[in-house]
Amino acid sequence: MTNWNDKSKRLLKSELIKRGVSNTDLALMLNEIGVEETKASIDSKISRGSFSTCFLLQCLTVIGCHKIEIEEYESPFLMAAEPNEPYKTTRNDK
């Protein structure tokens, strides 16, 4: 069974990586066309993979992606990998 949220997330992440665009860069680019997003909101949307088609099209447009091949994202070897370990945080409890 296809996990469509995961597939959407990997498609967008792969296109960002191909172009060297960070989520911070993406937020700035979206703001330039009048789409109010923050790095945090983009991180959250991409992490969930449950963003709207409108958001996907806005992102692909501002990064200069005008054509995608859906078949490319069928192979797990071509997809952006999620980290296998949890993020480490440091905390000063003084």
C-alpha positions in Angstrom: 0.0 0.0 0.0 1.4 3.4 -1.0 1.9 6.0 1.8 0.9 9.1 -0.1 2.0 11.6 2.6 5.4 9.9 2.7 5.7 10.0 -1.1 4.7 13.7 -1.2 7.2 14.6 1.4 10.0 12.7 -0.3 9.2 14.3 -3.7 9.4 17.8 -2.3 12.5 17.1 -0.2 14.2 15.6 -3.2 13.5 18.6 -5.4 14.8 20.9 -2.7 17.9 18.9 -2.2 18.6 18.7 -6.0 18.6 22.5 -6.1 20.4 23.1 -2.8 17.4 24.9 -1.3 17.1 24.8 2.5 13.8 25.3 4.3 15.0 28.7 5.4 15.6 29.6 1.8 12.2 28.2 0.8 10.5 30.4 3.4 12.2 33.5 2.0 11.3 32.6 -1.6 7.7 31.9 -0.7 7.5 35.2 1.2 8.8 37.0 -1.9 5.7 35.8 -3.9 3.3 36.8 -1.0 3.0 33.3 0.6 3.6 33.8 4.3 5.5 30.8 5.7 8.2 30.5 8.3 10.9 27.9 8.4 9.1 26.3 11.4 5.8 26.0 9.5 7.6 24.6 6.4 9.5 22.1 8.6 6.2 21.0 10.1 4.4 20.6 6.8 7.2 18.7 5.2 7.7 16.5 8.2 4.0 15.5 8.2 3.9 15.2 4.4 0.2 16.3 4.6 0.5 19.6 2.9 -1.9 20.9 0.2 -1.3 20.7 -3.5 -1.4 24.5 -3.5 1.6 24.5 -1.1 3.4 21.9 -3.2 2.9 23.9 -6.4 4.0 27.1 -4.7 7.2 25.5 -3.5 8.0 23.8 -6.8 7.4 27.1 -8.7 9.7 29.2 -6.5 12.5 26.8 -6.6 12.3 26.6 -10.4 11.0 23.1 -10.8 8.6 23.1 -13.7 8.5 19.4 -14.5 8.6 16.3 -12.3 8.7 12.6 -13.1 6.6 10.8 -10.6 8.2 7.5 -11.5 11.5 8.8 -10.2 10.2 8.7 -6.7 9.1 5.1 -6.8 12.6 3.8 -6.1 13.7 4.1 -2.5 17.2 4.7 -3.6 16.3 8.0 -5.2 14.4 9.4 -2.2 15.7 11.7 0.5 16.3 9.6 3.6 14.8 10.4 7.0 17.3 10.3 9.8 17.3 7.0 11.6 18.2 8.5 15.0 16.3 11.0 17.0 17.6 14.6 16.9 19.9 15.3 19.9 19.3 18.4 21.9 21.5 19.9 24.6 20.0 21.4 27.7 21.5 23.4 30.5 19.6 22.7 33.7 21.3 25.3 35.9 
